[in-house]
C-alpha cells in the first residue's frame, strides 16, 4: 500500500509510551524497535497497514498487521504468509521479507510500494497504460499459477501502480492452492470480478484470467462489463453471467483496438476451458510496449503532435514542386528551411530537427534519406536501407527529446516501392524500436492516404502482434 503524502510519521518511542489510537495495536509488535518511525496507511476488514523506516538500512517497508480472533482467521493469515513466501522476487509481485506473530495478530513485513492502487487512478486510463498494467498483472499471475496457486481476487484495488508506471499485484488474503480441499477453498473474492465457476467454489487459474478480463475492461472504459447483474444473489450469478451479453470495449470507447476486443472476449468466455490457456498467453496477445500506433487518412501537416516526419534530401532543399517538403515550407514558413540548412549537408540516415513554425506540430523531423546527384542536383531514388536508418534515427531522437507523439507519412512511396514493401518497412522499424527500447512515446500516428499502403500496413502490424487504433 502506498504512502499518502499528507500522512505523518510517528516516532517509535511515541508508539511505545503514548501511541495515537490508530497505532496502539502495534504495542505488542515483536519487532517494533526494528523501525525508527511509522506511518499509518489504511485499514481493511482484517487489519491495518503501516509504512515503517528500517532503523539499520533506512529502507521504507510495509508492515501489515492481520487481526486474529479465531482459529479460522489464524489459518487465513498464515496461508497468506505461506503463499507469499513461495514466490521468488518478481517485479510485478509484492515481496515478503518476514512474518511474525504475537497472541492477537500476524505481522507481515513487506516490500513498500511507492504508488497508488489502480482503482484510485482516474478511469478510463490511456489505452497504453491500461494494457501495460494488465500485462504486468498477467506476468505476475504466470508466476503465481506456476506455483499452483490461485489468487482469487484480481481487481484494480489489489493492483498497485508505481510512480514509474509498473503494476504490482498484492493482497493474497484469499489465495489458495489450486487443488485445495480445505475450508480455505470456499467461495471467496469480489463479486464484480468473479468468474461463473468461482461462485460455486470451483475457482482455478482460469478464474483469475476472467478477473483479469474484467479489470482490463474497467481500466479501458471506466465500468465493469456485467455491472447491471452484480447485485444478484450468489446462487443466481453463474447462470446470469452465462446468459449476459458482452458489449465490446470499443463500443464504449471507439479508439480501443480490435485486438483488445478479441482479448477481452477470450478472457470472458463463460466456460473456463474456452478462455486463454495461461496467463502467459495473455502476455502474448499484448504489445511489449506502451506506445499506441494509429493509422489515419487525414493531412499530416494538420496533426497537433509533438513532431511530424518527412523524407528529406542531404542538402535539406525543400522546393521540389508538389512534394511534401514544399508543402511544409509553404505552411510553416521560410524560417524552417533556413534553420534546417544550417545542418547541410547532412548525413544520409540521420535526422535534423527544427521548430514547427506555423504548423500545429512543435517540431519537424527532417529524415535524411535522399542523396542528391552532384552534377544535376536532382534527388536520386531512395534506398530502403537509407529509409530504415533515417526512420530509426527519428524514433531515437523522439526518445531522447522525451516526446509524447509523432506523426509520419508513408515514407518511400514516391520512390516506386510497392505498397507492401513500404508498409512492411514502416512496421518493421516501428515495432522493433518500440519493443527494444520502450520509449516514452504515447502515440505514433501513420498518416496513410494511399489505401493500398493502409491495408498492407494493418496486415503487417497484425502479423507482428501490434495493436492498432
N, C-alpha and C positions, 0 to 999 in steps of 0.2 A: 504494500500500500504506500502511495507517495506521501511525502511530507507537504503539508499545507504551508504556504509561505507565511501566513499570519500566526501559525502556531508558535507558542513559546516553549523554550527549553527549561526543564526543571532540574536543578542540581540533585545528584543522588543523595546528598545529605538531607535535603529538604524532604525527600521521599521517605527516608528512614525515620525522621523525627517529627515532621509536621506536614504530611502529604495532602495536597488538594484532593477532593473526593474522587476524581477520575484516576488518580494514581495510587489510592490507598490499597488496591488489590495487589500491588507489586511488593508490598512489605515483606512477604514470605518468599519472594523470588530467590532461589538459591544463589544465582549469580548476579544479584543486584549490584554488587561492587565492581563487577567487570566493566561497567559502563559509568562514565562521568556524569552524563545528563540524559534525560529522556524527554520525548515529546509525544503527546497523545495524538494518534492519527484517526482513530474511529473505533466503533463498536458494532458487533453483529449479534446474531442470535445466541452464539455460544461463547463469545469472549471479546477481548479487546486487542488492539494492535498499537504498538508504540515504535517510534524511531529511537535509537539509542546510539550514543557515541562511545565506541570501544576505548577503554582507558589506555591501552598499551599502543595500539596502532592508529588510533584516530579515525577509523572507518565507521561510517554510519551503517548500522544494521537494523533489522526489524525484529521486534520481539512480539510474538503472537501468544497471548495468554488465553488458553481454552479452559473454560469453567467445567469442572467435573462434579456433577451432582449425584450420579448413579452409575452402576457398572456399565450400562449401555453407552453413556457418554464417554466413559473412560475408554471403552473399546473403540469408539469412533475417533477419539482424539489420537489414540495410539496408532490406529490404522492410517490416519493422515501422515503422521511422522514416519511410519514404516514405508509408506508409499513414496514419499519424497526422498527417503534415504536410499532407495534403489537406483535413483537416476544419477548418471554421471553429469558433470556440469554441461549445460546446454544454453546457448544464448537466448532461447525463447522459453525457458522454464525457470521459475524461481528456484534458487539453490538453498538447500537446508544445510546449515552449519552444525547445529547440535540440537538436542532436545533434553529437557529436564523436567522433573516432577516435584511437586510438594503434595500435601494431603488433599488439596482442593483444586489443583489445576495442573495442566501440562503446558510447558513453555516451549515454543518452537523458536529457535534463533535462526533467522532467515536473511537472505540477501535483501537489501533495501533497494526498491525500485524507484528511481528518480523520474517520475512521470505521473500520469493520471489514468484512471480506469477508462476504457473505451466508451462506456456509457456516459461519461462526463464530457466527451467531445461533442461539438455542435454537429448534429446529423441533419442531412446526409453528408458524408465525408467526400472529399475529392476522390474520384474513381481510383486513381493511382494509390492513394493512401489506404483506401478500403481493401484493395487487392493485396497490398503489402502486408497489412495486419492479418488478413486471412491466410496468406502464405506463411507467415511466421507461426500462426496458430497450427496450421497443418504440419509444419515441420516439428513443432513440439509434440503434437499428437502421434507422429510417426514413432518417436522415441517412447512415449507413454504406452502405445499399443504393442511395441516390440517387447516390453516388459510384462505383457499380458494383463495390462491394467486399463480399465475404462474410466474416463474422467467423470462422466455423467452430469456435468454442469457447465458445459461450454456456453458462454454468453458474454456480452460486452463488459458486464460488471466484473468478470473474472479474468479479463484480459487487460493488462496494463500497457499503455503506450508511453515509452520513454521519451526523454527530451530529444533524442536522436531519431525518433520515429520507429524504433524497434518494438514489436509486440512480444510481451512476456506473459505466459499463462501462469496463473496462481490458483490458490484455493482448491486443494484436493480433499476437502472435508467430506465429500460423499463418494469419492473414488473407491473402486473395489477391484479385486481380481476378476478377470473375465468369467471364470468358471466357478466363482464363489457360490457356496450353498448356505452360507451363514445368514444370520438376520441382517447383516450389512447388505445383502443382495436385494433387500426390499426396494419398493418404489422410491426413487429419490430424484431430485433435480428441480428445475424451474419450469413450470408447465408450458410457458410460451415457447420454450426451446426443446421440449421433449419429443422424441420420436414416438410413433404409434406404439411400438413394442415396449417402450420404456414405461408406458402407463400400466402395463400388466407385469412389471418386474422382470422383463427379459432384455434389459439393455446390454448391448455389446459394442464393439468398436464402431460398427455401422451407425449406432445411435449417436455417437459423438460426431460423426460426419453429418448426420441430419442437423444436429445443433449448430454445426459449423455453417451449414447452408442457410439456416435461419439467421444467424449472425451476419453472414455476408449480405443477405437480402436487406437486413435492417441498416447496416452501415451504408449501403448504397442508396436506400430510399427513405430512411428515417422511420420506417414502420415494419412490423413483422408480417410475414406472408399470410398467416392464419389468425390474425388478431380478433376477427369477428367471432371466432368459436372458442377462444381461450377460456372463457368463463363457464364452460360446460362442466358437469361432473366428470371426475376422472374416468368412471366406467364408460362414459359415452365418447371419450376423446379418440380412442383408436378408430372407431367407425366414422366419426366426424372428420378426422384427418384423412381417412381413406377416400372419402367422397368429396372433400373440399376441392374447389377449383383454384389452381395456382395461376396467379397473374404474374407474368414475367416482369422483372425489374425494369426492363426497357419500356414497358407500358406506362410506368410511373415516372421514368427518367429517360428520355429518348436517347441520350448520349451513351447509355450503357451498351458496351459491345455485345454483339450477338453471341460471341463465345462465352460471355459471362452468363447470359440467359441459359445457355446449354449446361453450364456447370451447375447453376442453381437447380435445374431440373434433375440432373444426375444425383445431386445430394439430397433432394427432397422426394425421391422415389418412395412410394408407400412401403414396398417390401424391402427389407434390408439387403437381400441378395441382388436387388436391381440397382442399388447405389454403387458408386465407385468402390472398388475393392479394398482401397487402403488410403491412408492419409497422404502417402507419397504420390498416389495417383492424382490427388487434388493439386499437389505442387506441380505435377507435370502439365496440368491444364492452366496454370497461371504463368504470366510472364515473370522472368527473373529480375525485372527492374520495375521501377515505379512510373516511368515516363509513359504517358498515353500518346499513341501515334494515331493521327486522324488523317483522313483524306477529304479534301474539299474541292469544289469545282468553281470557286469564285476568282477574284482578282488578287494576285499575290501582293500587289502594291497597296491594297486597302486593308491588309491584315494588321490589327492592333497588337503586334507581338514585340518581343524584345529585339528580334533581329530577323531580317529576311536575307535569303541567299540567292545569288545568281552566278552564272558561269562567266568568268572574266578572262581577258587575254593578259599576257605577261606585261604589256605596257599600259594596261588599265585605260585603254581608249574606249570611250562609251558612246560612239557615234555611228555604229553600224545601222543603216536605215532599217526600220521595222523590228529591231531587236529589243529584247527585254531590257538590256542595259541602256538603250536610248530612251526607253520609256521611264526608267528610273531617273535618268539625268533630267528629263523634261519635268517630272513631277517633284523631284527632290531639290533641284536647283544646281547651278554650275559649281557651287562650292564643294559638292560631293566628289566631282571628278578632280578638282584642284587638290583636295585632301588626299585622294587615292593616288594620284600621280606622283606625290612626294615619295612613294614607295616603289616607283617604277625604275628599272624593270624588276618585276617580282618573280620569284622562282616558281615555276610550274609545280603544282602540288601543294602550294601554301595558301594562306588566306590573308587578305588585307581588310581591316575593319575601319569603317568611317561612321560618322554620325548619320542618322537617317534624314537629316534636313527637314523638308516639309512633309515627309511620309509619316504615316501613323507609327511605323516601326522606329524604335530608338536607334538601331544601328543597321547598317548594310554590310553584309559579309560578301566581299568580292572573292569568290572561289577561283583561284588562278589555275585554269585547266587548259588554256588555249595558247599554243605557240603562234607567233607571227612569222610570216615569210620575210626574211631580212632584205630581200630585193624588192618585193612588191608591197610589203606591209599588210598583206591580206592574212586573215586568220586561216590557219591550217586545220584540217579535220581533227576533231578532238579524239583522243585515245582513251579507252576505258580505264587503263591504269592511271592516267593523269586525273580523270574524273574521280576515281576512288580515293586517290591521295588527297585531292582538294576537298572532297566531301568529309573525309576523316579529319582533316585539319579544321574544318568548320565546327564539327562536333567537339573537338578538343578545345578550340578557342571558346566556344559557348560554355564548356565545362569550367575553364579557367576563369571566365568572367562571372560565373555563377548565375547565368541567365536562366529564366524560367520557361521561355517559349521561343520557338524557332519555326520559321515558315520557309519551305523550299519548293521550287518548281520541279517539273520533270526534266532534270538535267540530262543532257545528252541527246534529246530528241532531234535537235537541229543538225546533228552530225550524220543522220541517216541510219542510226542504230534502230533495231526493231523495238517495238513497244515491249516485247517480252524481255529483251536484253536490258533495256533501260529500267524496267520495273524490278528485275532481279538484282541489278546493281544497287539501286536505291535501297532495296530491302536488306541486302547482304550487309552493306556498310552500316546502316542504321541499327539493325538488330545486333550485329557484332559489337559495335561500340557501346550501345546501351547495356548489353549483357555483361561485357567485360568490366566496365568502369562505373556503371550506375550513377551517372551524373545527376545533379540536382534539377535538371530539366523536367518540368512538369508536363509540357505539351510539345510535340513535334507535329507540325501540320505540313502535309504534302498537298500543294495546290495543283491538281492534275486535271487539266482541261481537255486532254486527249482521252477519249473514252476507252480506247484500247489499252493505254498505259494504266488507267484506273483499274480496269478489270484484271490485268496481269499483276498489278501491284497487290491487289487484295488476295489473289491466288497465291502469290509468292509469300505474302505475310502469313496466310493460313498455314502453309507448309512449314514455316519456321516457328509456329506457335505464338505469333504476335497477335495481340488483341487490338483490333481496330475500332475506332469510333467513327 
